[in-house]
């Protein structure tokens, strides 16, 4: 079975984080990496102030509905370090982003080890991180809007990678 991991970098919304965890659990994602300022569930060895960790954990749980207990996840300040480690571990790094050289998701043939990188809700993946990707993939749009919500986009990409 294909190994899928998700890197959620600089995601602001706790509700998006919870939804990403729930989606990851449902699609058999091996691990979710929260990087940058992305909020994350409470940990046993949490270095955040307790009231902040509790508040974020409660907000994440609202949409994760317990998935945070079943999905392996971790937090790192540095997305670059996570990307480099995953590449060392044999993962192809795929930026889910609209760019001049991105390919349409239906045309993407995923390898056996895929790491999907997600960026900020409004601005997308930071250009410096985008340069670290092996390729970029975008979801074709047919309506008037230019993009999907980060969770819906992640769900489509993960589903495609799971079953392509």
C-alpha positions in Angstrom: 0.0 0.0 0.0 1.2 3.5 -0.9 2.6 5.5 2.0 1.1 9.0 2.4 2.2 11.7 4.7 0.9 15.3 5.0 2.8 18.4 5.8 0.6 21.3 7.0 2.7 24.5 7.0 1.5 27.8 8.5 -2.1 26.8 8.6 -3.9 29.3 10.9 -7.3 27.7 11.5 -7.7 25.2 14.3 -10.8 24.0 12.5 -8.8 23.3 9.4 -6.2 21.4 11.5 -9.0 19.3 13.0 -10.5 18.6 9.6 -7.1 17.7 8.2 -6.6 15.1 11.0 -10.0 13.6 10.4 -9.4 13.4 6.6 -5.9 12.0 7.2 -7.3 9.3 9.5 -10.0 8.3 7.0 -7.6 8.0 4.1 -4.8 6.1 5.9 -2.2 8.8 6.1 0.9 7.5 7.9 1.8 10.8 9.6 0.8 14.4 9.7 3.5 17.0 10.2 2.4 20.4 11.5 5.1 23.0 10.8 5.6 26.7 11.3 2.8 28.4 13.2 0.2 25.7 12.5 -1.6 24.9 15.7 -1.5 21.3 17.0 -3.2 19.1 19.6 -2.0 19.0 23.1 1.0 16.7 23.9 2.1 15.1 27.1 5.4 17.0 26.9 3.9 20.3 25.7 6.1 23.4 26.0 3.2 25.8 25.3 1.5 27.5 28.2 -1.1 25.1 29.5 -4.1 27.4 28.9 -3.0 28.0 25.3 -2.4 24.2 24.7 -5.8 23.4 26.2 -7.6 26.1 24.2 -6.1 25.0 20.9 -6.7 21.3 21.7 -10.4 22.0 22.4 -10.8 23.9 19.1 -9.0 21.2 17.1 -11.0 18.5 18.7 -14.2 20.2 17.6 -13.6 19.2 13.9 -11.2 16.3 14.4 -13.8 14.4 16.6 -11.1 12.2 18.1 -9.1 11.6 15.0 -6.1 13.3 16.7 -5.9 10.2 18.9 -5.6 7.8 16.0 -3.3 9.7 13.6 0.4 9.9 14.2 1.3 13.5 14.1 4.2 15.8 15.2 5.1 19.4 15.3 8.3 21.1 14.0 9.0 24.8 13.6 10.9 24.0 10.4 9.1 22.7 7.4 12.5 22.6 5.6 13.9 20.1 8.1 10.8 17.9 7.8 11.0 18.0 4.0 14.7 17.1 4.0 14.1 14.2 6.4 11.2 12.8 4.3 13.3 13.1 1.1 16.0 11.2 2.9 13.4 8.6 3.8 12.5 8.1 0.1 9.4 10.3 -0.1 8.7 12.4 -3.2 7.6 15.9 -2.0 4.5 17.2 -3.8 3.4 20.8 -3.3 -0.3 21.2 -3.7 -0.2 24.6 -5.3 -1.1 26.4 -8.5 2.1 27.4 -10.3 3.4 27.8 -13.8 4.9 24.3 -13.8 2.2 22.4 -11.8 0.4 19.4 -13.3 -3.3 18.7 -13.0 -4.1 16.3 -10.2 -5.8 13.8 -12.5 -2.6 13.6 -14.6 -0.4 12.9 -11.5 0.8 9.4 -11.1 1.9 9.1 -7.4 4.9 7.1 -6.4 4.9 4.6 -3.6 6.0 7.2 -1.0 4.2 10.6 -1.2 4.5 13.7 1.0 1.9 16.3 0.2 2.9 19.8 1.3 0.1 22.3 2.1 0.5 26.0 2.6 -1.3 29.0 4.1 -5.0 29.2 3.6 -4.9 32.4 1.6 -1.4 32.7 0.2 -0.5 29.1 -0.4 3.0 27.6 -0.1 5.8 29.9 0.6 8.0 30.3 -2.5 11.1 29.1 -0.7 9.4 25.9 0.3 7.9 25.5 -3.1 11.4 25.3 -4.5 12.0 22.2 -2.3 9.2 20.3 -3.9 9.9 17.6 -6.4 6.8 18.7 -8.3 3.7 20.7 -7.8 0.2 19.5 -8.4 -3.0 21.6 -8.7 -6.6 20.8 -8.8 -8.3 22.1 -11.9 -11.0 24.7 -11.2 -14.2 24.9 -13.3 -16.1 27.6 -11.4 -15.4 31.3 -10.7 -13.3 30.8 -7.6 -9.5 30.4 -8.0 -9.0 27.7 -5.3 -10.5 25.3 -2.8 -10.3 25.4 0.9 -7.0 23.8 2.1 -8.9 20.8 3.7 -11.0 20.1 0.6 -7.9 20.4 -1.6 -5.9 18.0 0.7 -8.8 15.5 0.7 -9.0 15.4 -3.1 -5.2 15.1 -3.4 -5.0 12.4 -0.7 -7.9 10.5 -2.2 -6.2 10.6 -5.7 -2.9 9.4 -4.2 -4.5 6.6 -2.2 -6.5 5.2 -5.2 -4.6 6.2 -8.4 
